[in-house]
Amino acid sequence: MTRFALTIEFDGTPYMGWQRQDHGRTIQGEIEAAIDKFTVEEAAVHGAGRTDAGVHALGMRAHVDIASELTPFRFMEALNAHLRPQPIAILACEEVSEDWHARFSCVGRSYIYRISNRRAPLALEKNRVWRIGQSLDVEAMQNAAQILIGKHDFTTFRSVQCQSASPVKTLDRLDVRREGDHVIVEASARSFLHHQVRSMVGALAAVGRGRWNDSDLQTALEAKDRQALIENAPPHGLYFESAVYPSE
């Protein structure tokens, strides 16, 4: 049995998220079905994290155990061939030890959120960014973001469906910058709560629009109440960027 570590890029638009479900297509489900086609093995693919419907990935990490004798390159090539023409691509594949786990060995995860800050409708980036027509004050957003850095009870920024045992998380990085008409939010932590990044982006967008200030964000954080959240950013602007492991 060989354990392969995968790096995966995908467009989440046609899928109901990462996690396999009984109804609807998912990233995990489609990859497992593709593996079964050329190995005839009902192999389980384990991801570094879960993504919601419509969320994308630039570098999702996952692992799978395969009994068939295949090199990493042959496995990757076969898997990509059987995934076509779906918007899922295996970018890299390597053999790892049997104790390497995509989720439990992971010590850090990074997301980016992309906002198109223009009045014109989207022609090329539909379902890829959140369009906000009103000009955003990126400096105010960056300053407010630093309030959320560190260890906090993030109940306000947590989905009511979140299954995490605790709402307390340590946010290592939350930065906001402008690139032309785009506003990019980057977030890094060991792990995140369900909807945490989208909820934080929604709050920062409120600051950028002038609807909230630093004090409002601080009050919402300290409220530890989902009802204190002003807005949840839509899923289609969110990208799982990377996962970090001790050996890398």
ChimeraX commands (.cxc) that place a marker at each C-alpha (Angstrom):
marker #1 position 0.00,0.00,0.00 radius 0.5
marker #1 position 1.39,3.38,-1.04 radius 0.5
marker #1 position 0.32,6.70,0.45 radius 0.5
marker #1 position 0.30,9.54,-2.06 radius 0.5
marker #1 position 0.16,13.20,-1.08 radius 0.5
marker #1 position -1.69,15.36,-3.61 radius 0.5
marker #1 position -1.75,19.09,-4.33 radius 0.5
marker #1 position -5.07,19.99,-5.91 radius 0.5
marker #1 position -6.44,23.00,-7.76 radius 0.5
marker #1 position -10.16,23.30,-8.37 radius 0.5
marker #1 position -13.00,25.60,-9.34 radius 0.5
marker #1 position -15.67,25.00,-6.73 radius 0.5
marker #1 position -18.54,26.52,-8.75 radius 0.5
marker #1 position -20.18,23.25,-9.95 radius 0.5
marker #1 position -19.75,21.40,-6.65 radius 0.5
marker #1 position -21.35,21.23,-3.22 radius 0.5
marker #1 position -18.00,21.66,-1.51 radius 0.5
marker #1 position -15.11,19.35,-0.72 radius 0.5
marker #1 position -16.72,16.72,1.49 radius 0.5
marker #1 position -18.38,13.66,-0.01 radius 0.5
marker #1 position -22.20,13.73,0.25 radius 0.5
marker #1 position -25.05,11.41,-0.60 radius 0.5
marker #1 position -26.64,14.06,-2.82 radius 0.5
marker #1 position -24.79,16.28,-5.26 radius 0.5
marker #1 position -21.27,16.36,-6.68 radius 0.5
marker #1 position -18.29,17.15,-4.46 radius 0.5
marker #1 position -14.55,17.51,-5.01 radius 0.5
marker #1 position -13.71,14.55,-2.77 radius 0.5
marker #1 position -16.36,12.40,-4.40 radius 0.5
marker #1 position -15.23,13.17,-7.94 radius 0.5
marker #1 position -11.57,12.44,-7.17 radius 0.5
marker #1 position -12.46,9.14,-5.49 radius 0.5
marker #1 position -14.64,8.16,-8.47 radius 0.5
marker #1 position -11.79,8.96,-10.87 radius 0.5
marker #1 position -9.34,6.83,-8.86 radius 0.5
marker #1 position -11.77,3.92,-8.90 radius 0.5
marker #1 position -11.93,4.05,-12.70 radius 0.5
marker #1 position -8.27,3.17,-13.21 radius 0.5
marker #1 position -7.36,1.30,-10.03 radius 0.5
marker #1 position -10.70,-0.42,-9.30 radius 0.5
marker #1 position -10.11,0.54,-5.67 radius 0.5
marker #1 position -12.62,2.29,-3.44 radius 0.5
marker #1 position -9.94,4.53,-1.99 radius 0.5
marker #1 position -10.77,7.32,0.46 radius 0.5
marker #1 position -9.22,10.74,-0.21 radius 0.5
marker #1 position -8.50,12.81,2.92 radius 0.5
marker #1 position -8.19,16.59,2.55 radius 0.5
marker #1 position -6.34,19.17,4.62 radius 0.5
marker #1 position -9.61,21.04,5.09 radius 0.5
marker #1 position -13.19,21.30,3.97 radius 0.5
marker #1 position -14.54,23.91,1.61 radius 0.5
marker #1 position -18.13,25.05,1.12 radius 0.5
marker #1 position -20.07,25.01,-2.13 radius 0.5
marker #1 position -18.61,27.56,-4.53 radius 0.5
marker #1 position -15.25,27.89,-2.75 radius 0.5
marker #1 position -12.11,27.33,-4.84 radius 0.5
marker #1 position -8.60,26.00,-4.18 radius 0.5
marker #1 position -5.17,26.96,-5.45 radius 0.5
marker #1 position -3.32,24.31,-3.48 radius 0.5
marker #1 position -5.53,21.98,-1.44 radius 0.5
marker #1 position -3.52,19.12,0.04 radius 0.5
marker #1 position -4.87,15.59,0.35 radius 0.5
marker #1 position -3.69,12.01,0.70 radius 0.5
marker #1 position -4.87,8.62,-0.49 radius 0.5
marker #1 position -3.68,5.03,0.04 radius 0.5
marker #1 position -3.35,2.96,-3.14 radius 0.5
marker #1 position -2.64,-0.77,-3.44 radius 0.5
marker #1 position -1.87,-0.65,-7.18 radius 0.5
marker #1 position 1.81,-0.39,-8.09 radius 0.5
marker #1 position 2.07,3.10,-9.57 radius 0.5
marker #1 position 4.74,5.78,-9.46 radius 0.5
marker #1 position 3.62,9.25,-8.27 radius 0.5
marker #1 position 3.92,10.59,-11.83 radius 0.5
marker #1 position 1.88,7.76,-13.36 radius 0.5
marker #1 position -0.75,8.07,-10.64 radius 0.5
marker #1 position -1.04,11.85,-11.16 radius 0.5
marker #1 position -1.24,11.52,-14.94 radius 0.5
marker #1 position -3.91,8.82,-14.76 radius 0.5
marker #1 position -5.92,10.74,-12.19 radius 0.5
marker #1 position -5.86,13.95,-14.24 radius 0.5
marker #1 position -6.87,12.01,-17.35 radius 0.5
marker #1 position -9.90,10.55,-15.60 radius 0.5
marker #1 position -10.89,13.89,-14.04 radius 0.5
marker #1 position -11.09,15.68,-17.40 radius 0.5
marker #1 position -12.97,17.79,-18.36 radius 0.5
marker #1 position -13.94,18.68,-14.80 radius 0.5
marker #1 position -12.34,21.83,-13.30 radius 0.5
marker #1 position -10.18,19.77,-10.93 radius 0.5
marker #1 position -6.43,19.36,-11.49 radius 0.5
marker #1 position -3.76,17.45,-9.59 radius 0.5
marker #1 position -0.76,19.81,-9.58 radius 0.5
marker #1 position 1.67,17.56,-7.72 radius 0.5
marker #1 position 1.89,14.04,-6.33 radius 0.5
marker #1 position 4.50,12.46,-4.09 radius 0.5
marker #1 position 4.90,9.32,-2.03 radius 0.5
marker #1 position 4.81,9.96,1.74 radius 0.5
marker #1 position 5.13,7.87,4.87 radius 0.5
marker #1 position 2.11,6.02,6.21 radius 0.5
marker #1 position 1.92,8.32,9.25 radius 0.5
marker #1 position 1.64,11.48,7.10 radius 0.5
marker #1 position -1.93,12.75,7.22 radius 0.5
marker #1 position -3.23,15.62,5.09 radius 0.5
marker #1 position -5.44,16.90,7.88 radius 0.5
marker #1 position -3.87,15.83,11.18 radius 0.5
marker #1 position -0.26,16.46,10.18 radius 0.5
marker #1 position -1.11,19.96,8.95 radius 0.5
marker #1 position 0.24,22.80,11.13 radius 0.5
marker #1 position -1.01,25.76,9.13 radius 0.5
marker #1 position -3.60,26.74,6.53 radius 0.5
marker #1 position -3.84,29.84,4.35 radius 0.5
marker #1 position -6.78,31.32,2.49 radius 0.5
marker #1 position -7.11,34.28,0.20 radius 0.5
marker #1 position -10.30,36.20,-0.52 radius 0.5
marker #1 position -10.61,38.24,-3.72 radius 0.5
marker #1 position -12.86,41.28,-4.08 radius 0.5
marker #1 position -13.40,43.06,-7.39 radius 0.5
marker #1 position -13.81,46.69,-6.36 radius 0.5
marker #1 position -15.40,48.22,-9.44 radius 0.5
marker #1 position -18.82,49.47,-10.52 radius 0.5
marker #1 position -18.90,47.59,-13.82 radius 0.5
marker #1 position -20.44,44.10,-13.80 radius 0.5
marker #1 position -18.21,41.07,-14.10 radius 0.5
marker #1 position -17.54,39.68,-17.57 radius 0.5
marker #1 position -14.57,37.38,-16.95 radius 0.5
marker #1 position -14.54,36.83,-13.20 radius 0.5
marker #1 position -18.10,35.77,-12.46 radius 0.5
marker #1 position -18.09,33.20,-9.64 radius 0.5
marker #1 position -14.41,33.99,-9.01 radius 0.5
marker #1 position -14.62,37.20,-6.95 radius 0.5
marker #1 position -17.03,39.22,-4.82 radius 0.5
marker #1 position -17.86,42.42,-6.70 radius 0.5
marker #1 position -18.33,45.51,-4.51 radius 0.5
marker #1 position -19.14,48.63,-6.50 radius 0.5
marker #1 position -18.52,51.15,-3.73 radius 0.5
marker #1 position -14.89,52.23,-3.36 radius 0.5
marker #1 position -13.29,50.47,-0.39 radius 0.5
marker #1 position -10.93,52.11,2.09 radius 0.5
marker #1 position -8.23,49.43,2.09 radius 0.5
marker #1 position -6.09,51.21,4.70 radius 0.5
marker #1 position -9.02,51.20,7.14 radius 0.5
marker #1 position -9.64,47.52,6.40 radius 0.5
marker #1 position -5.98,46.64,7.03 radius 0.5
marker #1 position -5.93,48.55,10.32 radius 0.5
marker #1 position -9.16,46.92,11.50 radius 0.5
marker #1 position -7.91,43.46,10.50 radius 0.5
marker #1 position -5.17,43.65,13.14 radius 0.5
marker #1 position -7.86,43.62,15.86 radius 0.5
marker #1 position -8.58,40.00,14.96 radius 0.5
marker #1 position -4.95,38.82,15.05 radius 0.5
marker #1 position -4.07,36.50,17.93 radius 0.5
marker #1 position -6.03,34.13,20.15 radius 0.5
marker #1 position -9.73,34.95,20.50 radius 0.5
marker #1 position -13.14,33.43,20.95 radius 0.5
marker #1 position -14.41,33.75,17.36 radius 0.5
marker #1 position -18.03,32.78,18.05 radius 0.5
marker #1 position -19.25,35.90,16.21 radius 0.5
marker #1 position -17.41,34.72,13.09 radius 0.5
marker #1 position -18.48,31.09,13.35 radius 0.5
marker #1 position -21.27,29.35,11.44 radius 0.5
marker #1 position -24.07,27.92,13.57 radius 0.5
marker #1 position -23.35,24.61,11.78 radius 0.5
marker #1 position -19.68,24.64,12.82 radius 0.5
marker #1 position -18.60,21.30,14.34 radius 0.5
marker #1 position -15.39,22.52,15.98 radius 0.5
marker #1 position -15.14,21.61,19.66 radius 0.5
marker #1 position -14.14,25.16,20.63 radius 0.5
marker #1 position -14.69,28.64,19.14 radius 0.5
marker #1 position -11.23,29.71,20.34 radius 0.5
marker #1 position -8.70,29.98,17.53 radius 0.5
marker #1 position -5.36,31.74,17.03 radius 0.5
marker #1 position -5.25,33.86,13.89 radius 0.5
marker #1 position -1.65,34.29,12.74 radius 0.5
marker #1 position -2.19,36.65,9.82 radius 0.5
marker #1 position -4.94,38.81,8.36 radius 0.5
marker #1 position -3.76,41.30,5.75 radius 0.5
marker #1 position -5.61,43.44,3.23 radius 0.5
marker #1 position -4.05,45.00,0.14 radius 0.5
marker #1 position -5.13,46.55,-3.13 radius 0.5
marker #1 position -4.00,45.33,-6.55 radius 0.5
marker #1 position -5.56,47.65,-9.11 radius 0.5
marker #1 position -9.33,47.07,-9.03 radius 0.5
marker #1 position -8.91,44.08,-6.73 radius 0.5
marker #1 position -8.78,43.97,-2.94 radius 0.5
marker #1 position -7.04,40.87,-1.60 radius 0.5
marker #1 position -7.48,39.53,1.92 radius 0.5
marker #1 position -4.98,36.94,3.16 radius 0.5
marker #1 position -5.61,34.85,6.28 radius 0.5
marker #1 position -3.38,32.25,7.95 radius 0.5
marker #1 position -3.85,30.09,11.04 radius 0.5
marker #1 position -3.32,26.55,12.23 radius 0.5
marker #1 position -7.03,25.96,11.65 radius 0.5
marker #1 position -10.22,27.91,11.08 radius 0.5
marker #1 position -13.84,27.69,12.17 radius 0.5
marker #1 position -16.57,27.04,9.61 radius 0.5
marker #1 position -17.25,30.34,7.77 radius 0.5
marker #1 position -14.62,32.17,9.84 radius 0.5
marker #1 position -12.72,33.65,6.88 radius 0.5
marker #1 position -15.88,34.67,5.01 radius 0.5
marker #1 position -17.30,36.23,8.16 radius 0.5
marker #1 position -14.13,38.20,8.84 radius 0.5
marker #1 position -14.06,39.43,5.24 radius 0.5
marker #1 position -17.69,40.52,5.51 radius 0.5
marker #1 position -16.84,42.56,8.61 radius 0.5
marker #1 position -13.77,44.10,6.98 radius 0.5
marker #1 position -15.81,45.01,3.90 radius 0.5
marker #1 position -18.22,46.87,6.21 radius 0.5
marker #1 position -15.24,48.83,7.53 radius 0.5
marker #1 position -14.05,49.54,4.00 radius 0.5
marker #1 position -17.49,50.87,3.07 radius 0.5
marker #1 position -17.60,53.11,6.12 radius 0.5
marker #1 position -20.52,51.24,7.70 radius 0.5
marker #1 position -18.33,50.00,10.58 radius 0.5
marker #1 position -15.22,51.32,12.31 radius 0.5
marker #1 position -12.56,49.67,14.47 radius 0.5
marker #1 position -14.72,50.01,17.56 radius 0.5
marker #1 position -17.66,48.26,15.89 radius 0.5
marker #1 position -15.41,45.34,14.90 radius 0.5
marker #1 position -13.98,45.11,18.41 radius 0.5
marker #1 position -17.50,45.14,19.88 radius 0.5
marker #1 position -18.63,42.39,17.50 radius 0.5
marker #1 position -15.63,40.22,18.41 radius 0.5
marker #1 position -16.21,40.68,22.15 radius 0.5
marker #1 position -19.94,39.97,21.79 radius 0.5
marker #1 position -19.23,36.31,21.02 radius 0.5
marker #1 position -22.59,36.26,19.28 radius 0.5
marker #1 position -23.28,35.37,15.65 radius 0.5
marker #1 position -26.07,37.97,15.64 radius 0.5
marker #1 position -23.43,40.69,16.03 radius 0.5
marker #1 position -22.01,39.94,12.57 radius 0.5
marker #1 position -22.96,42.51,9.95 radius 0.5
marker #1 position -22.39,40.38,6.84 radius 0.5
marker #1 position -21.01,37.07,5.63 radius 0.5
marker #1 position -18.98,37.36,2.42 radius 0.5
marker #1 position -20.18,35.06,-0.39 radius 0.5
marker #1 position -18.26,31.82,-1.03 radius 0.5
marker #1 position -17.16,32.45,-4.60 radius 0.5
marker #1 position -14.40,34.92,-3.64 radius 0.5
marker #1 position -12.69,32.46,-1.29 radius 0.5
marker #1 position -9.70,30.27,-2.20 radius 0.5
marker #1 position -7.92,27.63,-0.12 radius 0.5
marker #1 position -4.38,28.73,-0.85 radius 0.5
marker #1 position -2.02,26.32,0.91 radius 0.5
marker #1 position -1.40,23.92,3.77 radius 0.5
marker #1 position 1.80,23.75,5.79 radius 0.5
marker #1 position 3.48,20.62,7.20 radius 0.5
marker #1 position 6.43,20.25,9.60 radius 0.5
marker #1 position 8.57,18.44,7.06 radius 0.5
marker #1 position 8.16,21.12,4.38 radius 0.5
marker link #1:1,2 radius 0.2
marker link #1:2,3 radius 0.2
marker link #1:3,4 radius 0.2
marker link #1:4,5 radius 0.2
marker link #1:5,6 radius 0.2
marker link #1:6,7 radius 0.2
marker link #1:7,8 radius 0.2
marker link #1:8,9 radius 0.2
marker link #1:9,10 radius 0.2
marker link #1:10,11 radius 0.2
marker link #1:11,12 radius 0.2
marker link #1:12,13 radius 0.2
marker link #1:13,14 radius 0.2
marker link #1:14,15 radius 0.2
marker link #1:15,16 radius 0.2
marker link #1:16,17 radius 0.2
marker link #1:17,18 radius 0.2
marker link #1:18,19 radius 0.2
marker link #1:19,20 radius 0.2
marker link #1:20,21 radius 0.2
marker link #1:21,22 radius 0.2
marker link #1:22,23 radius 0.2
marker link #1:23,24 radius 0.2
marker link #1:24,25 radius 0.2
marker link #1:25,26 radius 0.2
marker link #1:26,27 radius 0.2
marker link #1:27,28 radius 0.2
marker link #1:28,29 radius 0.2
marker link #1:29,30 radius 0.2
marker link #1:30,31 radius 0.2
marker link #1:31,32 radius 0.2
marker link #1:32,33 radius 0.2
marker link #1:33,34 radius 0.2
marker link #1:34,35 radius 0.2
marker link #1:35,36 radius 0.2
marker link #1:36,37 radius 0.2
marker link #1:37,38 radius 0.2
marker link #1:38,39 radius 0.2
marker link #1:39,40 radius 0.2
marker link #1:40,41 radius 0.2
marker link #1:41,42 radius 0.2
marker link #1:42,43 radius 0.2
marker link #1:43,44 radius 0.2
marker link #1:44,45 radius 0.2
marker link #1:45,46 radius 0.2
marker link #1:46,47 radius 0.2
marker link #1:47,48 radius 0.2
marker link #1:48,49 radius 0.2
marker link #1:49,50 radius 0.2
marker link #1:50,51 radius 0.2
marker link #1:51,52 radius 0.2
marker link #1:52,53 radius 0.2
marker link #1:53,54 radius 0.2
marker link #1:54,55 radius 0.2
marker link #1:55,56 radius 0.2
marker link #1:56,57 radius 0.2
marker link #1:57,58 radius 0.2
marker link #1:58,59 radius 0.2
marker link #1:59,60 radius 0.2
marker link #1:60,61 radius 0.2
marker link #1:61,62 radius 0.2
marker link #1:62,63 radius 0.2
marker link #1:63,64 radius 0.2
marker link #1:64,65 radius 0.2
marker link #1:65,66 radius 0.2
marker link #1:66,67 radius 0.2
marker link #1:67,68 radius 0.2
marker link #1:68,69 radius 0.2
marker link #1:69,70 radius 0.2
marker link #1:70,71 radius 0.2
marker link #1:71,72 radius 0.2
marker link #1:72,73 radius 0.2
marker link #1:73,74 radius 0.2
marker link #1:74,75 radius 0.2
marker link #1:75,76 radius 0.2
marker link #1:76,77 radius 0.2
marker link #1:77,78 radius 0.2
marker link #1:78,79 radius 0.2
marker link #1:79,80 radius 0.2
marker link #1:80,81 radius 0.2
marker link #1:81,82 radius 0.2
marker link #1:82,83 radius 0.2
marker link #1:83,84 radius 0.2
marker link #1:84,85 radius 0.2
marker link #1:85,86 radius 0.2
marker link #1:86,87 radius 0.2
marker link #1:87,88 radius 0.2
marker link #1:88,89 radius 0.2
marker link #1:89,90 radius 0.2
marker link #1:90,91 radius 0.2
marker link #1:91,92 radius 0.2
marker link #1:92,93 radius 0.2
marker link #1:93,94 radius 0.2
marker link #1:94,95 radius 0.2
marker link #1:95,96 radius 0.2
marker link #1:96,97 radius 0.2
marker link #1:97,98 radius 0.2
marker link #1:98,99 radius 0.2
marker link #1:99,100 radius 0.2
marker link #1:100,101 radius 0.2
marker link #1:101,102 radius 0.2
marker link #1:102,103 radius 0.2
marker link #1:103,104 radius 0.2
marker link #1:104,105 radius 0.2
marker link #1:105,106 radius 0.2
marker link #1:106,107 radius 0.2
marker link #1:107,108 radius 0.2
marker link #1:108,109 radius 0.2
marker link #1:109,110 radius 0.2
marker link #1:110,111 radius 0.2
marker link #1:111,112 radius 0.2
marker link #1:112,113 radius 0.2
marker link #1:113,114 radius 0.2
marker link #1:114,115 radius 0.2
marker link #1:115,116 radius 0.2
marker link #1:116,117 radius 0.2
marker link #1:117,118 radius 0.2
marker link #1:118,119 radius 0.2
marker link #1:119,120 radius 0.2
marker link #1:120,121 radius 0.2
marker link #1:121,122 radius 0.2
marker link #1:122,123 radius 0.2
marker link #1:123,124 radius 0.2
marker link #1:124,125 radius 0.2
marker link #1:125,126 radius 0.2
marker link #1:126,127 radius 0.2
marker link #1:127,128 radius 0.2
marker link #1:128,129 radius 0.2
marker link #1:129,130 radius 0.2
marker link #1:130,131 radius 0.2
marker link #1:131,132 radius 0.2
marker link #1:132,133 radius 0.2
marker link #1:133,134 radius 0.2
marker link #1:134,135 radius 0.2
marker link #1:135,136 radius 0.2
marker link #1:136,137 radius 0.2
marker link #1:137,138 radius 0.2
marker link #1:138,139 radius 0.2
marker link #1:139,140 radius 0.2
marker link #1:140,141 radius 0.2
marker link #1:141,142 radius 0.2
marker link #1:142,143 radius 0.2
marker link #1:143,144 radius 0.2
marker link #1:144,145 radius 0.2
marker link #1:145,146 radius 0.2
marker link #1:146,147 radius 0.2
marker link #1:147,148 radius 0.2
marker link #1:148,149 radius 0.2
marker link #1:149,150 radius 0.2
marker link #1:150,151 radius 0.2
marker link #1:151,152 radius 0.2
marker link #1:152,153 radius 0.2
marker link #1:153,154 radius 0.2
marker link #1:154,155 radius 0.2
marker link #1:155,156 radius 0.2
marker link #1:156,157 radius 0.2
marker link #1:157,158 radius 0.2
marker link #1:158,159 radius 0.2
marker link #1:159,160 radius 0.2
marker link #1:160,161 radius 0.2
marker link #1:161,162 radius 0.2
marker link #1:162,163 radius 0.2
marker link #1:163,164 radius 0.2
marker link #1:164,165 radius 0.2
marker link #1:165,166 radius 0.2
marker link #1:166,167 radius 0.2
marker link #1:167,168 radius 0.2
marker link #1:168,169 radius 0.2
marker link #1:169,170 radius 0.2
marker link #1:170,171 radius 0.2
marker link #1:171,172 radius 0.2
marker link #1:172,173 radius 0.2
marker link #1:173,174 radius 0.2
marker link #1:174,175 radius 0.2
marker link #1:175,176 radius 0.2
marker link #1:176,177 radius 0.2
marker link #1:177,178 radius 0.2
marker link #1:178,179 radius 0.2
marker link #1:179,180 radius 0.2
marker link #1:180,181 radius 0.2
marker link #1:181,182 radius 0.2
marker link #1:182,183 radius 0.2
marker link #1:183,184 radius 0.2
marker link #1:184,185 radius 0.2
marker link #1:185,186 radius 0.2
marker link #1:186,187 radius 0.2
marker link #1:187,188 radius 0.2
marker link #1:188,189 radius 0.2
marker link #1:189,190 radius 0.2
marker link #1:190,191 radius 0.2
marker link #1:191,192 radius 0.2
marker link #1:192,193 radius 0.2
marker link #1:193,194 radius 0.2
marker link #1:194,195 radius 0.2
marker link #1:195,196 radius 0.2
marker link #1:196,197 radius 0.2
marker link #1:197,198 radius 0.2
marker link #1:198,199 radius 0.2
marker link #1:199,200 radius 0.2
marker link #1:200,201 radius 0.2
marker link #1:201,202 radius 0.2
marker link #1:202,203 radius 0.2
marker link #1:203,204 radius 0.2
marker link #1:204,205 radius 0.2
marker link #1:205,206 radius 0.2
marker link #1:206,207 radius 0.2
marker link #1:207,208 radius 0.2
marker link #1:208,209 radius 0.2
marker link #1:209,210 radius 0.2
marker link #1:210,211 radius 0.2
marker link #1:211,212 radius 0.2
marker link #1:212,213 radius 0.2
marker link #1:213,214 radius 0.2
marker link #1:214,215 radius 0.2
marker link #1:215,216 radius 0.2
marker link #1:216,217 radius 0.2
marker link #1:217,218 radius 0.2
marker link #1:218,219 radius 0.2
marker link #1:219,220 radius 0.2
marker link #1:220,221 radius 0.2
marker link #1:221,222 radius 0.2
marker link #1:222,223 radius 0.2
marker link #1:223,224 radius 0.2
marker link #1:224,225 radius 0.2
marker link #1:225,226 radius 0.2
marker link #1:226,227 radius 0.2
marker link #1:227,228 radius 0.2
marker link #1:228,229 radius 0.2
marker link #1:229,230 radius 0.2
marker link #1:230,231 radius 0.2
marker link #1:231,232 radius 0.2
marker link #1:232,233 radius 0.2
marker link #1:233,234 radius 0.2
marker link #1:234,235 radius 0.2
marker link #1:235,236 radius 0.2
marker link #1:236,237 radius 0.2
marker link #1:237,238 radius 0.2
marker link #1:238,239 radius 0.2
marker link #1:239,240 radius 0.2
marker link #1:240,241 radius 0.2
marker link #1:241,242 radius 0.2
marker link #1:242,243 radius 0.2
marker link #1:243,244 radius 0.2
marker link #1:244,245 radius 0.2
marker link #1:245,246 radius 0.2
marker link #1:246,247 radius 0.2
marker link #1:247,248 radius 0.2
view
